[in-house]
Amino acid sequence: VYCESCEKLVCVKCLSQQRHRGHACVLVADAFESQRSIVEGEVRMLKSRLVETNEAVLRFPPRLKEISDQRAELEDQIRETIRELHADLELSRVEFLAQLRQLAQQKLRTLGAQRRDAEAVRASLERALVFANQYLRAG
């Protein structure tokens, strides 16, 4: 006999004792069939979960390859973008240096012209001063 309350097999002698009085007891064969159907249901559920898990496991390699390929593609795009940025920066550097040289040359020409003008004014002033001194001496 199987005591469902204690979940133990018990002999007829133990069944008549105090410790199993009032407990639900069934024949071992009935308990076995009851437990068998529970176990079979669990086995079906486990088999179903195993199929699902196997399908999930089979999806990993393609997904891993896809991610790896995407990473490689993005790395290439990043390298290309950096190369383009470097080229743009170099072009900007060359253009800025050319503009700087041009601006410096214009300023040097302007400054040179101003210097010549200042030297001409100075020469005129020196001549005027010489003339004024001669005038003052001559009386």
TIMI-2910 file (N, C-alpha, C, CB; in pm, 1 decimal, decimal comma, always signed):
<rs>
+----------+----------+----------+----------+----------+----------+----------+----------+----------+----------+----------+----------+------+
!      n_x !      n_y !      n_z !     ca_x !     ca_y !     ca_z !      c_x !      c_y !      c_z !     cb_x !     cb_y !     cb_z ! resn !
+----------+----------+----------+----------+----------+----------+----------+----------+----------+----------+----------+----------+------+
!    +85,9 !   -117,1 !     +0,0 !     +0,0 !     +0,0 !     +0,0 !    +90,6 !   +123,5 !     +0,0 !    -97,8 !     -0,3 !   +123,7 !  Val !
!    +40,3 !   +226,6 !    -64,1 !   +116,1 !   +351,4 !    -73,8 !    +39,8 !   +460,1 !     +0,1 !   +140,6 !   +391,9 !   -222,8 !  Tyr !
!   +108,1 !   +524,8 !    +95,3 !    +47,1 !   +634,2 !   +171,6 !    +75,5 !   +763,4 !    +96,7 !   +102,4 !   +640,6 !   +319,4 !  Cys !
!    -29,4 !   +821,0 !    +36,6 !    -11,7 !   +943,9 !    -40,7 !    +20,4 !  +1062,1 !    +49,3 !   -136,9 !   +973,6 !   -122,5 !  Glu !
!    -26,9 !  +1062,1 !   +171,0 !     -1,4 !  +1171,9 !   +263,6 !   +146,2 !  +1178,0 !   +300,9 !    -87,2 !  +1156,9 !   +389,6 !  Ser !
!   +206,1 !  +1060,9 !   +327,4 !   +347,7 !  +1054,9 !   +365,6 !   +438,5 !  +1033,2 !   +245,3 !   +369,9 !   +943,7 !   +467,0 !  Cys !
!   +376,9 !   +997,8 !   +132,4 !   +449,8 !   +963,8 !    +10,4 !   +549,5 !   +850,9 !    +36,0 !   +522,6 !  +1087,3 !    -44,5 !  Glu !
!   +496,7 !   +743,0 !    +99,9 !   +580,2 !   +627,3 !   +133,1 !   +501,2 !   +500,2 !   +110,6 !   +630,6 !   +634,7 !   +279,3 !  Lys !
!   +577,5 !   +393,5 !    +81,8 !   +517,0 !   +259,7 !    +80,3 !   +504,8 !   +214,0 !   +224,8 !   +602,3 !   +157,4 !     -5,4 !  Leu !
!   +391,4 !   +157,5 !   +256,4 !   +372,6 !   +107,2 !   +393,4 !   +314,9 !    -34,3 !   +386,5 !   +278,2 !   +202,0 !   +476,3 !  Val !
!   +350,4 !   -112,6 !   +485,8 !   +293,4 !   -247,3 !   +491,5 !   +157,8 !   -241,3 !   +561,2 !   +389,3 !   -345,8 !   +565,6 !  Cys !
!    +82,6 !   -348,8 !   +553,9 !    -52,5 !   -353,6 !   +610,6 !    -45,5 !   -333,6 !   +761,6 !   -122,3 !   -488,3 !   +576,7 !  Val !
!    +56,9 !   -387,5 !   +825,4 !    +72,9 !   -374,7 !   +969,8 !    +90,7 !   -227,4 !  +1007,0 !   +193,5 !   -458,5 !  +1019,2 !  Lys !
!   +179,4 !   -155,6 !   +932,7 !   +204,9 !    -12,3 !   +959,5 !    +80,6 !    +70,6 !   +930,5 !   +323,7 !    +39,4 !   +874,3 !  Cys !
!     +2,5 !    +25,3 !   +832,8 !   -117,2 !    +98,9 !   +794,6 !   -218,6 !   +102,4 !   +908,1 !   -179,9 !    +37,1 !   +670,5 !  Leu !
!   -219,3 !     -2,3 !   +985,3 !   -315,9 !    -10,8 !  +1093,9 !   -269,2 !    +66,1 !  +1217,5 !   -341,2 !   -156,2 !  +1129,7 !  Ser !
!   -147,8 !   +109,7 !  +1220,5 !    -96,2 !   +183,4 !  +1336,1 !   -137,3 !   +330,0 !  +1329,0 !    +57,0 !   +171,7 !  +1343,8 !  Gln !
!   -115,8 !   +398,7 !  +1437,1 !   -158,1 !   +536,8 !  +1453,1 !    -98,9 !   +632,5 !  +1348,9 !   -121,3 !   +583,8 !  +1589,9 !  Gln !
!    +21,8 !   +608,0 !  +1311,4 !    +86,2 !   +710,8 !  +1228,7 !    +25,1 !   +726,0 !  +1090,4 !   +231,3 !   +679,6 !  +1214,2 !  Arg !
!    -51,2 !   +631,4 !  +1038,0 !   -110,7 !   +643,1 !   +904,8 !   -262,7 !   +647,9 !   +908,8 !    -66,2 !   +527,6 !   +818,2 !  His !
!   -320,1 !   +656,3 !  +1027,5 !   -466,8 !   +662,6 !  +1036,6 !   -516,4 !   +793,1 !   +977,1 !   -514,2 !   +649,2 !  +1183,5 !  Arg !
!   -617,8 !   +782,1 !   +896,7 !   -678,6 !   +899,5 !   +834,1 !   -604,3 !   +946,7 !   +709,8 !   -685,6 !  +1011,8 !   +933,2 !  Gly !
!   -493,1 !   +883,9 !   +676,7 !   -417,0 !   +923,6 !   +556,7 !   -481,5 !   +861,8 !   +433,1 !   -267,1 !   +879,6 !   +567,8 !  His !
!   -461,5 !   +928,9 !   +320,3 !   -510,9 !   +874,2 !   +193,5 !   -412,6 !   +767,9 !   +148,0 !   -528,1 !   +986,4 !    +84,3 !  Ala !
!   -460,0 !   +647,1 !   +134,6 !   -374,4 !   +536,4 !    +92,0 !   -436,7 !   +469,3 !    -29,6 !   -353,7 !   +433,8 !   +207,2 !  Cys !
!   -350,4 !   +424,2 !   -121,1 !   -397,1 !   +356,8 !   -242,1 !   -310,1 !   +234,7 !   -265,0 !   -393,5 !   +452,2 !   -365,9 !  Val !
!   -355,7 !   +152,2 !   -356,4 !   -274,9 !    +36,5 !   -392,8 !   -150,4 !    +84,6 !   -467,3 !   -356,7 !    -63,8 !   -479,8 !  Leu !
!    -44,5 !    +10,2 !   -452,1 !    +82,2 !    +47,1 !   -515,0 !    +65,5 !    +57,9 !   -666,2 !   +191,6 !    -55,5 !   -480,7 !  Val !
!     -6,8 !    -32,7 !   -725,5 !    -26,0 !    -29,9 !   -870,6 !    -98,5 !    +97,4 !   -913,1 !   -104,7 !   -153,7 !   -917,1 !  Ala !
!   -198,7 !   +140,2 !   -836,1 !   -271,0 !   +263,9 !   -868,1 !   -179,7 !   +386,1 !   -851,1 !   -396,4 !   +278,0 !   -778,0 !  Asp !
!   -101,2 !   +384,3 !   -742,2 !     -6,8 !   +495,6 !   -718,3 !    +95,4 !   +502,7 !   -831,0 !    +65,7 !   +478,9 !   -581,4 !  Ala !
!   +141,4 !   +384,0 !   -873,5 !   +238,4 !   +379,4 !   -982,4 !   +179,6 !   +440,0 !  -1109,3 !   +283,5 !   +234,9 !  -1008,5 !  Phe !
!    +57,5 !   +403,2 !  -1143,9 !     -7,0 !   +455,5 !  -1264,9 !    -27,9 !   +606,1 !  -1254,4 !   -141,8 !   +385,1 !  -1289,1 !  Glu !
!    -66,4 !   +651,7 !  -1138,9 !    -87,1 !   +794,8 !  -1118,2 !    +45,3 !   +870,9 !  -1136,1 !   -146,4 !   +821,1 !   -977,3 !  Ser !
!   +147,8 !   +817,8 !  -1073,1 !   +279,8 !   +883,1 !  -1084,1 !   +335,8 !   +870,1 !  -1227,0 !   +379,8 !   +820,7 !   -981,9 !  Gln !
!   +308,0 !   +757,9 !  -1287,6 !   +356,0 !   +735,2 !  -1424,2 !   +299,1 !   +842,4 !  -1518,2 !   +316,2 !   +592,8 !  -1473,4 !  Arg !
!   +170,0 !   +869,4 !  -1508,5 !   +110,5 !   +968,9 !  -1597,8 !   +170,0 !  +1107,6 !  -1570,1 !    -43,8 !   +971,7 !  -1580,9 !  Ser !
!   +200,4 !  +1137,1 !  -1444,0 !   +264,6 !  +1266,4 !  -1411,0 !   +404,0 !  +1272,5 !  -1473,5 !   +274,0 !  +1286,5 !  -1255,7 !  Ile !
!   +478,9 !  +1164,8 !  -1457,6 !   +615,3 !  +1159,8 !  -1511,9 !   +611,3 !  +1167,1 !  -1664,7 !   +688,2 !  +1030,4 !  -1465,7 !  Val !
!   +516,6 !  +1095,6 !  -1725,6 !   +505,3 !  +1100,2 !  -1871,9 !   +474,2 !  +1242,7 !  -1919,2 !   +395,4 !  +1002,3 !  -1920,7 !  Glu !
!   +387,5 !  +1313,7 !  -1846,3 !   +358,0 !  +1453,8 !  -1880,5 !   +482,7 !  +1539,9 !  -1869,2 !   +247,5 !  +1509,7 !  -1789,4 !  Gly !
!   +560,6 !  +1517,1 !  -1765,1 !   +686,3 !  +1591,5 !  -1747,7 !   +785,3 !  +1558,3 !  -1859,0 !   +749,0 !  +1560,2 !  -1610,4 !  Glu !
!   +791,2 !  +1430,6 !  -1897,6 !   +881,5 !  +1389,0 !  -2006,3 !   +840,3 !  +1457,4 !  -2136,0 !   +880,3 !  +1234,0 !  -2023,8 !  Val !
!   +708,6 !  +1462,2 !  -2164,3 !   +661,3 !  +1530,9 !  -2285,6 !   +701,2 !  +1678,8 !  -2283,0 !   +507,2 !  +1517,3 !  -2299,2 !  Arg !
!   +683,3 !  +1740,8 !  -2166,6 !   +718,9 !  +1881,4 !  -2154,0 !   +870,1 !  +1899,9 !  -2173,3 !   +674,5 !  +1936,3 !  -2016,4 !  Met !
!   +949,8 !  +1810,7 !  -2114,3 !  +1095,5 !  +1820,8 !  -2129,2 !  +1138,6 !  +1800,4 !  -2274,4 !  +1165,2 !  +1718,0 !  -2039,3 !  Leu !
!  +1074,2 !  +1705,2 !  -2341,5 !  +1106,0 !  +1682,1 !  -2483,0 !  +1073,4 !  +1806,2 !  -2565,7 !  +1028,2 !  +1559,7 !  -2537,3 !  Lys !
!   +959,1 !  +1867,0 !  -2537,4 !   +918,8 !  +1988,0 !  -2609,0 !  +1019,3 !  +2100,4 !  -2583,9 !   +776,9 !  +2032,2 !  -2565,9 !  Ser !
!  +1058,6 !  +2115,7 !  -2457,7 !  +1157,4 !  +2220,2 !  -2425,6 !  +1291,8 !  +2190,4 !  -2488,9 !  +1173,7 !  +2234,1 !  -2274,0 !  Arg !
!  +1327,0 !  +2059,9 !  -2498,8 !  +1453,3 !  +2022,3 !  -2563,0 !  +1451,0 !  +2059,9 !  -2710,7 !  +1479,7 !  +1871,2 !  -2546,8 !  Leu !
!  +1338,7 !  +2034,7 !  -2778,3 !  +1325,1 !  +2072,2 !  -2919,5 !  +1340,3 !  +2224,2 !  -2934,5 !  +1187,3 !  +2025,0 !  -2976,2 !  Val !
!  +1271,8 !  +2298,6 !  -2849,3 !  +1281,1 !  +2445,6 !  -2854,6 !  +1423,7 !  +2493,0 !  -2828,7 !  +1185,5 !  +2509,4 !  -2752,0 !  Glu !
!  +1487,7 !  +2430,7 !  -2731,5 !  +1625,3 !  +2468,8 !  -2697,1 !  +1720,0 !  +2435,8 !  -2811,3 !  +1670,9 !  +2397,8 !  -2568,4 !  Thr !
!  +1701,4 !  +2318,9 !  -2873,3 !  +1785,8 !  +2282,3 !  -2987,4 !  +1768,8 !  +2382,8 !  -3101,5 !  +1751,8 !  +2139,8 !  -3036,3 !  Asn !
!  +1644,1 !  +2423,1 !  -3126,0 !  +1619,4 !  +2522,8 !  -3231,3 !  +1687,8 !  +2654,7 !  -3197,0 !  +1467,6 !  +2545,3 !  -3250,9 !  Glu !
!  +1682,1 !  +2693,0 !  -3071,0 !  +1746,7 !  +2817,2 !  -3028,1 !  +1898,1 !  +2806,8 !  -3043,9 !  +1710,4 !  +2849,5 !  -2881,6 !  Ala !
!  +1953,0 !  +2692,1 !  -3006,8 !  +2098,4 !  +2672,2 !  -3018,8 !  +2140,9 !  +2678,8 !  -3165,5 !  +2140,5 !  +2536,0 !  -2956,7 !  Val !
!  +2059,5 !  +2625,6 !  -3254,4 !  +2092,3 !  +2627,9 !  -3397,4 !  +2088,9 !  +2769,7 !  -3454,4 !  +1995,3 !  +2538,9 !  -3475,1 !  Leu !
!  +2016,3 !  +2860,4 !  -3389,5 !  +2010,2 !  +2998,7 !  -3437,4 !  +2133,4 !  +3079,2 !  -3396,9 !  +1884,9 !  +3066,8 !  -3384,3 !  Arg !
!  +2210,7 !  +3030,6 !  -3301,6 !  +2326,4 !  +3106,0 !  -3254,7 !  +2436,2 !  +3124,3 !  -3359,5 !  +2383,9 !  +3038,2 !  -3135,4 !  Phe !
!  +2485,0 !  +3016,2 !  -3424,9 !  +2596,2 !  +3036,0 !  -3519,3 !  +2566,7 !  +3138,0 !  -3629,6 !  +2631,8 !  +2904,3 !  -3582,8 !  Pro !
!  +2450,9 !  +3132,3 !  -3696,8 !  +2426,1 !  +3234,3 !  -3799,7 !  +2421,1 !  +3375,9 !  -3740,8 !  +2294,8 !  +3204,1 !  -3872,6 !  Pro !
!  +2362,9 !  +3387,1 !  -3622,8 !  +2353,8 !  +3520,3 !  -3559,8 !  +2492,7 !  +3569,7 !  -3521,7 !  +2262,1 !  +3516,2 !  -3434,1 !  Arg !
!  +2575,6 !  +3479,3 !  -3468,8 !  +2713,5 !  +3517,0 !  -3434,4 !  +2789,7 !  +3561,1 !  -3558,1 !  +2786,8 !  +3399,9 !  -3366,6 !  Leu !
!  +2771,5 !  +3489,3 !  -3670,2 !  +2838,6 !  +3527,5 !  -3794,5 !  +2786,8 !  +3662,6 !  -3842,4 !  +2817,5 !  +3419,9 !  -3903,7 !  Lys !
!  +2656,9 !  +3681,9 !  -3832,8 !  +2596,9 !  +3809,4 !  -3874,9 !  +2655,6 !  +3925,6 !  -3794,0 !  +2442,5 !  +3805,0 !  -3858,2 !  Glu !
!  +2666,4 !  +3906,7 !  -3664,1 !  +2722,0 !  +4012,1 !  -3578,7 !  +2868,8 !  +4035,7 !  -3612,0 !  +2706,4 !  +3975,4 !  -3429,7 !  Ile !
!  +2941,7 !  +3928,4 !  -3634,4 !  +3083,7 !  +3941,0 !  -3670,1 !  +3099,7 !  +4013,8 !  -3803,1 !  +3150,4 !  +3802,1 !  -3677,6 !  Ser !
!  +3015,8 !  +3978,3 !  -3900,1 !  +3020,4 !  +4045,4 !  -4030,6 !  +2984,5 !  +4193,3 !  -4018,6 !  +2925,3 !  +3976,6 !  -4129,1 !  Asp !
!  +2883,3 !  +4222,0 !  -3937,5 !  +2843,3 !  +4362,2 !  -3916,5 !  +2956,9 !  +4440,7 !  -3851,6 !  +2715,8 !  +4370,5 !  -3828,5 !  Gln !
!  +3022,0 !  +4377,8 !  -3754,7 !  +3134,2 !  +4444,4 !  -3688,1 !  +3244,5 !  +4474,9 !  -3788,9 !  +3189,1 !  +4357,0 !  -3572,9 !  Arg !
!  +3278,5 !  +4376,5 !  -3871,7 !  +3383,6 !  +4396,8 !  -3971,5 !  +3344,9 !  +4508,3 !  -4068,9 !  +3410,8 !  +4265,9 !  -4048,2 !  Ala !
!  +3219,1 !  +4508,4 !  -4111,3 !  +3172,0 !  +4612,5 !  -4203,4 !  +3178,9 !  +4750,6 !  -4137,7 !  +3027,6 !  +4582,6 !  -4249,1 !  Glu !
!  +3137,9 !  +4758,4 !  -4013,0 !  +3142,6 !  +4886,6 !  -3941,6 !  +3286,7 !  +4932,5 !  -3919,0 !  +3069,6 !  +4875,2 !  -3806,9 !  Leu !
!  +3375,4 !  +4838,3 !  -3890,9 !  +3517,3 !  +4874,7 !  -3875,5 !  +3570,8 !  +4932,8 !  -4006,1 !  +3602,0 !  +4751,3 !  -3832,8 !  Glu !
!  +3535,1 !  +4870,1 !  -4118,5 !  +3577,6 !  +4922,4 !  -4248,5 !  +3520,9 !  +5062,1 !  -4272,3 !  +3533,9 !  +4827,7 !  -4361,4 !  Asp !
!  +3393,4 !  +5081,7 !  -4238,9 !  +3331,6 !  +5213,9 !  -4256,3 !  +3400,6 !  +5318,2 !  -4168,7 !  +3181,2 !  +5208,1 !  -4222,9 !  Gln !
!  +3433,6 !  +5279,8 !  -4046,9 !  +3501,8 !  +5373,3 !  -3956,9 !  +3638,8 !  +5408,2 !  -4012,8 !  +3515,2 !  +5313,3 !  -3814,7 !  Ile !
!  +3713,6 !  +5307,5 !  -4058,4 !  +3846,1 !  +5334,5 !  -4116,3 !  +3834,6 !  +5427,1 !  -4236,6 !  +3915,4 !  +5203,0 !  -4157,4 !  Arg !
!  +3735,0 !  +5402,2 !  -4323,0 !  +3715,4 !  +5485,9 !  -4442,2 !  +3677,3 !  +5628,1 !  -4402,5 !  +3606,7 !  +5425,6 !  -4533,8 !  Glu !
!  +3590,1 !  +5641,2 !  -4304,7 !  +3549,2 !  +5774,3 !  -4258,7 !  +3669,1 !  +5849,3 !  -4201,2 !  +3436,7 !  +5763,6 !  -4152,8 !  Thr !
!  +3749,5 !  +5781,7 !  -4122,0 !  +3869,3 !  +5844,8 !  -4064,0 !  +3965,3 !  +5885,7 !  -4175,5 !  +3940,4 !  +5748,2 !  -3964,1 !  Ile !
!  +3982,5 !  +5799,1 !  -4276,3 !  +4070,9 !  +5831,9 !  -4388,3 !  +4019,1 !  +5956,7 !  -4459,8 !  +4081,4 !  +5712,3 !  -4487,4 !  Arg !
!  +3887,6 !  +5962,1 !  -4483,5 !  +3828,9 !  +6079,1 !  -4550,2 !  +3846,5 !  +6204,7 !  -4465,8 !  +3679,8 !  +6055,6 !  -4578,7 !  Glu !
!  +3826,8 !  +6190,4 !  -4335,4 !  +3845,0 !  +6305,8 !  -4246,1 !  +3989,5 !  +6354,1 !  -4248,4 !  +3803,8 !  +6269,7 !  -4102,0 !  Leu !
!  +4083,4 !  +6261,0 !  -4247,9 !  +4224,9 !  +6298,9 !  -4255,2 !  +4252,5 !  +6373,0 !  -4386,2 !  +4316,1 !  +6173,5 !  -4243,5 !  His !
!  +4198,2 !  +6320,3 !  -4495,3 !  +4218,3 !  +6385,2 !  -4625,6 !  +4157,3 !  +6525,5 !  -4624,3 !  +4155,6 !  +6300,1 !  -4739,8 !  Ala !
!  +4036,7 !  +6538,0 !  -4569,3 !  +3972,3 !  +6669,6 !  -4560,7 !  +4053,3 !  +6764,4 !  -4473,8 !  +3830,1 !  +6656,5 !  -4505,0 !  Asp !
!  +4104,1 !  +6712,9 !  -4362,3 !  +4186,0 !  +6796,9 !  -4274,3 !  +4314,8 !  +6841,3 !  -4344,0 !  +4219,8 !  +6721,3 !  -4144,8 !  Leu !
!  +4376,3 !  +6749,5 !  -4416,1 !  +4499,4 !  +6784,9 !  -4487,5 !  +4469,9 !  +6890,5 !  -4593,2 !  +4563,0 !  +6659,9 !  -4552,8 !  Glu !
!  +4359,2 !  +6874,1 !  -4664,9 !  +4319,9 !  +6973,1 !  -4765,1 !  +4294,3 !  +7108,0 !  -4697,8 !  +4193,9 !  +6926,1 !  -4842,3 !  Leu !
!  +4224,1 !  +7106,1 !  -4586,0 !  +4198,5 !  +7230,5 !  -4513,0 !  +4329,0 !  +7292,3 !  -4465,6 !  +4105,4 !  +7205,1 !  -4393,3 !  Ser !
!  +4420,1 !  +7210,1 !  -4416,5 !  +4549,4 !  +7260,7 !  -4369,9 !  +4623,6 !  +7328,8 !  -4484,4 !  +4635,0 !  +7146,2 !  -4311,1 !  Arg !
!  +4627,1 !  +7264,0 !  -4599,7 !  +4695,2 !  +7320,7 !  -4716,6 !  +4627,8 !  +7451,2 !  -4758,6 !  +4695,4 !  +7219,8 !  -4834,3 !  Val !
!  +4495,0 !  +7450,7 !  -4761,5 !  +4421,9 !  +7572,1 !  -4800,8 !  +4445,3 !  +7685,2 !  -4701,6 !  +4271,7 !  +7543,0 !  -4811,9 !  Glu !
!  +4442,3 !  +7653,9 !  -4571,0 !  +4464,6 !  +7756,6 !  -4469,6 !  +4606,5 !  +7812,6 !  -4478,1 !  +4438,7 !  +7699,8 !  -4329,7 !  Phe !
!  +4702,0 !  +7724,2 !  -4500,0 !  +4840,1 !  +7772,7 !  -4513,4 !  +4855,3 !  +7861,0 !  -4637,2 !  +4938,4 !  +7654,1 !  -4520,9 !  Leu !
!  +4790,1 !  +7824,6 !  -4746,7 !  +4795,8 !  +7906,4 !  -4868,1 !  +4730,0 !  +8042,4 !  -4841,9 !  +4725,9 !  +7833,6 !  -4987,0 !  Ala !
!  +4615,7 !  +8040,7 !  -4774,3 !  +4549,0 !  +8167,3 !  -4740,9 !  +4636,3 !  +8251,8 !  -4649,2 !  +4412,7 !  +8140,8 !  -4674,1 !  Gln !
!  +4702,2 !  +8187,3 !  -4553,7 !  +4791,5 !  +8259,3 !  -4462,6 !  +4906,8 !  +8322,6 !  -4538,8 !  +4845,4 !  +8165,1 !  -4354,3 !  Leu !
!  +4968,5 !  +8247,4 !  -4628,6 !  +5078,8 !  +8302,4 !  -4708,8 !  +5030,9 !  +8420,5 !  -4792,8 !  +5139,1 !  +8193,6 !  -4800,3 !  Arg !
!  +4913,5 !  +8404,2 !  -4854,7 !  +4858,5 !  +8511,4 !  -4938,7 !  +4829,5 !  +8636,0 !  -4854,3 !  +4729,2 !  +8463,6 !  -5010,1 !  Gln !
!  +4768,8 !  +8616,2 !  -4738,8 !  +4737,4 !  +8728,5 !  -4650,7 !  +4864,6 !  +8795,1 !  -4601,0 !  +4652,3 !  +8681,9 !  -4532,1 !  Leu !
!  +4964,7 !  +8712,9 !  -4563,9 !  +5091,8 !  +8767,5 !  -4517,2 !  +5158,9 !  +8847,4 !  -4629,1 !  +5185,1 !  +8654,2 !  -4468,1 !  Ala !
!  +5156,3 !  +8797,6 !  -4753,2 !  +5216,6 !  +8870,0 !  -4866,3 !  +5144,5 !  +9002,2 !  -4888,9 !  +5212,1 !  +8784,3 !  -4995,2 !  Gln !
!  +5011,9 !  +9001,2 !  -4881,1 !  +4936,1 !  +9126,5 !  -4898,2 !  +4972,8 !  +9225,8 !  -4789,7 !  +4784,1 !  +9099,7 !  -4896,0 !  Gln !
!  +4982,2 !  +9178,4 !  -4666,6 !  +5016,0 !  +9268,2 !  -4556,2 !  +5159,1 !  +9319,8 !  -4572,0 !  +4999,4 !  +9196,1 !  -4420,3 !  Lys !
!  +5249,6 !  +9232,8 !  -4615,7 !  +5388,3 !  +9276,9 !  -4637,2 !  +5395,3 !  +9380,3 !  -4749,7 !  +5479,2 !  +9155,9 !  -4670,3 !  Leu !
!  +5318,6 !  +9360,3 !  -4857,9 !  +5316,4 !  +9458,9 !  -4966,6 !  +5260,8 !  +9592,6 !  -4916,8 !  +5231,8 !  +9406,7 !  -5085,5 !  Arg !
!  +5150,1 !  +9582,3 !  -4839,8 !  +5089,3 !  +9704,2 !  -4786,1 !  +5186,7 !  +9774,6 !  -4692,8 !  +4958,0 !  +9671,7 !  -4711,8 !  Thr !
!  +5248,8 !  +9698,5 !  -4605,2 !  +5344,1 !  +9755,8 !  -4511,0 !  +5464,9 !  +9814,3 !  -4584,2 !  +5389,4 !  +9649,8 !  -4410,0 !  Leu !
!  +5508,2 !  +9744,7 !  -4689,1 !  +5619,4 !  +9796,7 !  -4770,8 !  +5582,5 !  +9929,1 !  -4835,4 !  +5659,1 !  +9695,1 !  -4879,3 !  Gly !
!  +5460,5 !  +9935,8 !  -4888,8 !  +5414,7 ! +10060,5 !  -4951,8 !  +5404,3 ! +10171,0 !  -4846,6 !  +5277,4 ! +10039,7 !  -5022,5 !  Ala !
!  +5354,0 ! +10139,2 !  -4729,9 !  +5344,3 ! +10239,5 !  -4623,3 !  +5483,2 ! +10286,3 !  -4580,2 !  +5267,6 ! +10182,5 !  -4502,2 !  Gln !
!  +5578,7 ! +10193,2 !  -4575,9 !  +5717,4 ! +10228,7 !  -4540,1 !  +5776,4 ! +10322,3 !  -4643,2 !  +5805,1 ! +10102,6 !  -4527,5 !  Arg !
!  +5755,5 ! +10288,8 !  -4770,2 !  +5808,0 ! +10376,6 !  -4876,6 !  +5745,2 ! +10515,6 !  -4866,1 !  +5780,1 ! +10315,6 !  -5017,4 !  Arg !
!  +5614,2 ! +10517,6 !  -4842,2 !  +5546,2 ! +10646,1 !  -4826,1 !  +5602,6 ! +10722,7 !  -4706,5 !  +5394,7 ! +10625,0 !  -4809,0 !  Asp !
!  +5624,4 ! +10651,3 !  -4594,3 !  +5679,0 ! +10716,1 !  -4474,5 !  +5819,6 ! +10766,8 !  -4500,9 !  +5679,3 ! +10619,0 !  -4355,2 !  Ala !
!  +5900,3 ! +10687,8 !  -4575,2 !  +6036,1 ! +10731,2 !  -4607,9 !  +6033,5 ! +10852,8 !  -4700,3 !  +6114,8 ! +10616,6 !  -4673,3 !  Glu !
!  +5937,7 ! +10854,3 !  -4790,8 !  +5924,5 ! +10969,9 !  -4881,2 !  +5884,9 ! +11094,0 !  -4802,1 !  +5819,8 ! +10941,5 !  -4992,5 !  Ala !
!  +5792,3 ! +11077,3 !  -4707,1 !  +5750,0 ! +11189,2 !  -4622,6 !  +5869,8 ! +11236,1 !  -4539,6 !  +5630,2 ! +11148,0 !  -4529,7 !  Val !
!  +5944,9 ! +11141,4 !  -4484,7 !  +6062,2 ! +11177,2 !  -4405,3 !  +6162,0 ! +11254,7 !  -4489,5 !  +6128,4 ! +11051,9 !  -4346,7 !  Arg !
!  +6186,5 ! +11206,5 !  -4612,8 !  +6281,3 ! +11275,3 !  -4701,4 !  +6230,4 ! +11416,8 !  -4732,4 !  +6302,1 ! +11194,5 !  -4833,6 !  Ala !
!  +6099,8 ! +11428,0 !  -4753,7 !  +6041,7 ! +11561,3 !  -4780,8 !  +6058,5 ! +11652,5 !  -4660,3 !  +5891,8 ! +11549,5 !  -4817,4 !  Ser !
!  +6033,4 ! +11592,6 !  -4541,1 !  +6048,0 ! +11672,7 !  -4419,3 !  +6193,0 ! +11714,1 !  -4397,5 !  +5997,1 ! +11594,6 !  -4297,7 !  Leu !
!  +6285,7 ! +11622,0 !  -4426,5 !  +6428,3 ! +11655,6 !  -4411,6 !  +6466,8 ! +11767,0 !  -4508,6 !  +6517,1 ! +11530,6 !  -4435,7 !  Glu !
!  +6418,8 ! +11759,2 !  -4631,2 !  +6448,5 ! +11863,6 !  -4729,6 !  +6386,4 ! +11996,0 !  -4686,5 !  +6396,8 ! +11823,2 !  -4869,5 !  Arg !
!  +6263,2 ! +11990,0 !  -4635,1 !  +6198,1 ! +12112,7 !  -4589,9 !  +6274,1 ! +12173,7 !  -4473,1 !  +6052,7 ! +12085,1 !  -4549,9 !  Ala !
!  +6323,3 ! +12087,1 !  -4383,6 !  +6399,7 ! +12134,5 !  -4269,2 !  +6530,7 ! +12200,2 !  -4313,9 !  +6428,4 ! +12018,8 !  -4173,0 !  Leu !
!  +6598,6 ! +12137,3 !  -4409,7 !  +6723,7 ! +12194,1 !  -4464,1 !  +6692,6 ! +12329,2 !  -4527,6 !  +6789,8 ! +12097,2 !  -4569,3 !  Val !
!  +6587,0 ! +12333,7 !  -4605,1 !  +6549,0 ! +12458,3 !  -4671,9 !  +6516,0 ! +12566,3 !  -4569,2 !  +6428,8 ! +12435,1 !  -4765,4 !  Phe !
!  +6440,7 ! +12525,2 !  -4463,0 !  +6402,4 ! +12623,7 !  -4360,0 !  +6525,0 ! +12674,1 !  -4285,6 !  +6301,7 ! +12562,2 !  -4260,1 !  Ala !
!  +6619,2 ! +12584,6 !  -4257,1 !  +6742,5 ! +12625,7 !  -4187,4 !  +6824,2 ! +12721,5 !  -4275,9 !  +6828,5 ! +12500,4 !  -4149,4 !  Asn !
!  +6832,7 ! +12691,5 !  -4403,3 !  +6907,9 ! +12778,0 !  -4495,9 !  +6839,9 ! +12914,7 !  -4504,3 !  +6917,9 ! +12712,8 !  -4638,2 !  Gln !
!  +6707,7 ! +12914,1 !  -4504,4 !  +6633,6 ! +13038,6 !  -4512,2 !  +6659,0 ! +13123,0 !  -4388,5 !  +6484,2 ! +13011,4 !  -4528,7 !  Tyr !
!  +6658,3 ! +13052,6 !  -4273,8 !  +6679,9 ! +13127,0 !  -4149,8 !  +6821,9 ! +13179,6 !  -4140,3 !  +6649,4 ! +13039,4 !  -4029,6 !  Leu !
!  +6921,4 ! +13112,1 !  -4193,1 !  +7057,9 ! +13155,4 !  -4189,2 !  +7082,3 ! +13269,4 !  -4289,8 !  +7150,2 ! +13037,7 !  -4217,2 !  Arg !
!  +7019,0 ! +13262,1 !  -4396,7 !  +7040,0 ! +13359,9 !  -4502,8 !  +6969,4 ! +13491,0 !  -4467,5 !  +6989,0 ! +13305,1 !  -4638,5 !  Ala !
!  +6876,5 ! +13482,4 !  -4393,0 !  +6809,9 ! +13597,0 !  -4342,4 !  +6711,2 ! +13663,8 !  -4419,0 !  +6896,2 ! +13684,8 !  -4312,3 !  Gly !
+----------+----------+----------+----------+----------+----------+----------+----------+----------+----------+----------+----------+------+
</rs>
